[in-house]
Amino acid sequence: MDRIEKKVLLHAPVERVWQAVSDAQQFGAWFGVRFDGSFEPQSRLTGAITPTAMDPEIAKLQKPHESKQFEFWVDRIEPMRYIAFRWHPFAVDANVDYTKEPTTLIEFTLRPVGDSTELTIVESGFENIPIARRAAAFRANDNGWTHQTKLIALYISSGIPV
């Protein structure tokens, strides 16, 4: 219950997938968020949930959280290979001050596989989340990352220019 891992084979070169995960605007387009800045190492951004245009069913799931803001930190960037972020997982209750809680680490690792790219997404650190909400945060994010692997695949295959 500490680590979520999802893998998806994307039928695009590493450069295309890298743009989708390392450019805040492109990331937001498939993920369903609008950021107030760009992804730079050690930067802190605010994101606002904006239902994705990639899949109407997933957009419906995001709709109740529309405009909800959250903090997002860029932890590390290794171009064309790895980017990592931190956030407060499943921080959806407006009555809770999540700033006092630890964050989880989200890692995107890209690996070329012929003309395609294997994307591995790992979120870890749930053991540090308060026990009262740890299981719910893990379940929600496990389902969320399943949806996000579908969304990035749709985004990559959509041909939206980079």
C-alpha positions as CSV (number, residue, x, y, z in Angstrom):
1,M,0.0,0.0,0.0
2,D,3.0,2.3,-0.4
3,R,3.5,2.3,-4.2
4,I,1.3,2.5,-7.3
5,E,2.9,1.5,-10.6
6,K,1.4,1.7,-14.0
7,K,3.0,0.9,-17.4
8,V,1.7,1.8,-20.9
9,L,3.2,1.3,-24.3
10,L,2.7,4.4,-26.3
11,H,3.0,4.2,-30.1
12,A,5.2,7.3,-30.5
13,P,8.9,8.1,-30.2
14,V,10.4,9.2,-26.9
15,E,10.5,12.8,-28.0
16,R,6.7,13.0,-28.5
17,V,6.0,11.3,-25.1
18,W,8.6,13.5,-23.4
19,Q,6.7,16.6,-24.6
20,A,3.5,15.3,-23.2
21,V,4.9,14.7,-19.7
22,S,7.4,17.5,-19.4
23,D,5.4,20.5,-20.9
24,A,2.9,21.8,-18.3
25,Q,0.4,22.8,-21.0
26,Q,0.5,19.4,-22.8
27,F,0.5,17.6,-19.5
28,G,-2.6,19.5,-18.4
29,A,-4.4,18.8,-21.7
30,W,-4.4,15.1,-21.2
31,F,-4.4,15.0,-17.4
32,G,-7.2,17.4,-16.9
33,V,-5.5,20.3,-15.1
34,R,-4.4,23.9,-15.8
35,F,-1.1,25.0,-14.3
36,D,0.0,28.5,-13.5
37,G,3.5,28.0,-14.8
38,S,6.0,25.7,-16.6
39,F,7.8,22.6,-15.3
40,E,11.2,23.7,-14.2
41,P,13.4,21.8,-11.7
42,Q,12.5,22.6,-8.1
43,S,9.6,24.8,-9.2
44,R,6.3,25.0,-7.3
45,L,3.1,25.4,-9.3
46,T,-0.6,25.6,-8.6
47,G,-2.9,23.4,-10.6
48,A,-6.6,23.7,-11.1
49,I,-8.7,20.7,-12.2
50,T,-10.1,21.2,-15.6
51,P,-11.9,18.1,-17.0
52,T,-10.0,16.5,-19.8
53,A,-11.1,16.7,-23.4
54,M,-9.5,13.3,-24.2
55,D,-12.4,11.1,-22.8
56,P,-15.9,12.2,-21.9
57,E,-16.4,9.5,-19.3
58,I,-13.2,10.4,-17.4
59,A,-14.1,14.1,-17.7
60,K,-17.4,13.3,-15.9
61,L,-15.4,11.8,-13.0
62,Q,-13.2,15.0,-12.9
63,K,-16.2,17.4,-13.2
64,P,-17.1,17.4,-9.4
65,H,-13.5,18.6,-8.7
66,E,-13.5,21.3,-11.5
67,S,-11.5,24.4,-10.5
68,K,-10.2,22.7,-7.3
69,Q,-6.7,23.9,-6.8
70,F,-3.7,21.9,-5.6
71,E,0.1,22.4,-5.2
72,F,2.4,20.6,-7.5
73,W,6.2,20.6,-7.1
74,V,8.7,19.6,-9.9
75,D,11.2,17.4,-8.1
76,R,13.7,16.4,-10.8
77,I,14.0,16.4,-14.6
78,E,16.3,14.2,-16.7
79,P,15.4,15.2,-20.3
80,M,13.9,12.5,-22.5
81,R,14.1,9.9,-19.7
82,Y,12.7,10.9,-16.3
83,I,10.6,13.6,-14.6
84,A,9.3,13.5,-11.0
85,F,6.8,15.6,-9.1
86,R,5.4,15.8,-5.6
87,W,1.9,16.6,-4.4
88,H,-0.6,15.9,-1.7
89,P,-2.5,12.8,-2.9
90,F,-6.3,12.8,-3.0
91,A,-6.4,16.3,-1.5
92,V,-10.0,16.9,-2.3
93,D,-11.6,18.0,1.0
94,A,-11.7,21.8,1.1
95,N,-12.0,21.6,4.9
96,V,-8.6,19.9,5.4
97,D,-5.2,21.7,5.5
98,Y,-3.0,19.3,3.5
99,T,0.0,21.5,3.8
100,K,0.8,19.9,7.1
101,E,1.0,16.4,5.5
102,P,3.9,14.8,3.6
103,T,3.7,14.6,-0.1
104,T,4.0,11.5,-2.4
105,L,6.5,11.3,-5.2
106,I,5.2,10.8,-8.8
107,E,7.8,9.5,-11.3
108,F,7.5,9.3,-15.1
109,T,10.1,7.1,-16.7
110,L,10.4,6.8,-20.5
111,R,12.1,3.9,-22.2
112,P,12.3,3.5,-26.0
113,V,10.9,0.2,-27.3
114,G,11.5,0.2,-31.1
115,D,9.4,3.0,-32.6
116,S,7.3,3.2,-29.4
117,T,7.9,4.3,-25.8
118,E,7.2,2.5,-22.6
119,L,6.0,4.9,-20.0
120,T,6.2,3.8,-16.4
121,I,4.3,5.9,-13.8
122,V,5.1,5.3,-10.1
123,E,3.6,7.1,-7.1
124,S,5.2,6.3,-3.8
125,G,5.2,7.5,-0.2
126,F,1.7,6.6,0.9
127,E,3.1,5.1,4.1
128,N,3.7,8.7,5.3
129,I,0.1,9.8,4.6
130,P,-2.0,10.0,7.8
131,I,-3.5,6.6,8.5
132,A,-7.0,8.0,8.6
133,R,-6.9,8.8,4.9
134,R,-4.1,6.6,3.6
135,A,-6.2,3.8,2.2
136,A,-8.7,6.1,0.5
137,A,-5.9,8.2,-1.0
138,F,-4.2,5.0,-2.3
139,R,-7.4,3.6,-3.8
140,A,-8.3,6.9,-5.4
141,N,-4.9,7.4,-6.9
142,D,-4.5,3.8,-8.1
143,N,-7.8,4.3,-10.0
144,G,-6.7,7.7,-11.1
145,W,-3.4,6.5,-12.6
146,T,-5.3,3.8,-14.5
147,H,-7.4,6.5,-16.1
148,Q,-4.4,8.7,-16.7
149,T,-2.6,6.0,-18.7
150,K,-5.6,5.8,-20.9
151,L,-5.7,9.6,-21.3
152,I,-2.0,10.0,-22.2
153,A,-2.4,7.1,-24.8
154,L,-5.4,9.0,-26.3
155,Y,-3.5,12.3,-26.3
156,I,-0.5,10.7,-28.0
157,S,-2.6,9.0,-30.6
158,S,-4.7,12.1,-31.2
159,G,-2.1,13.8,-33.3
160,I,-2.5,17.1,-31.4
161,P,0.6,19.1,-32.4
162,V,3.4,19.5,-30.0
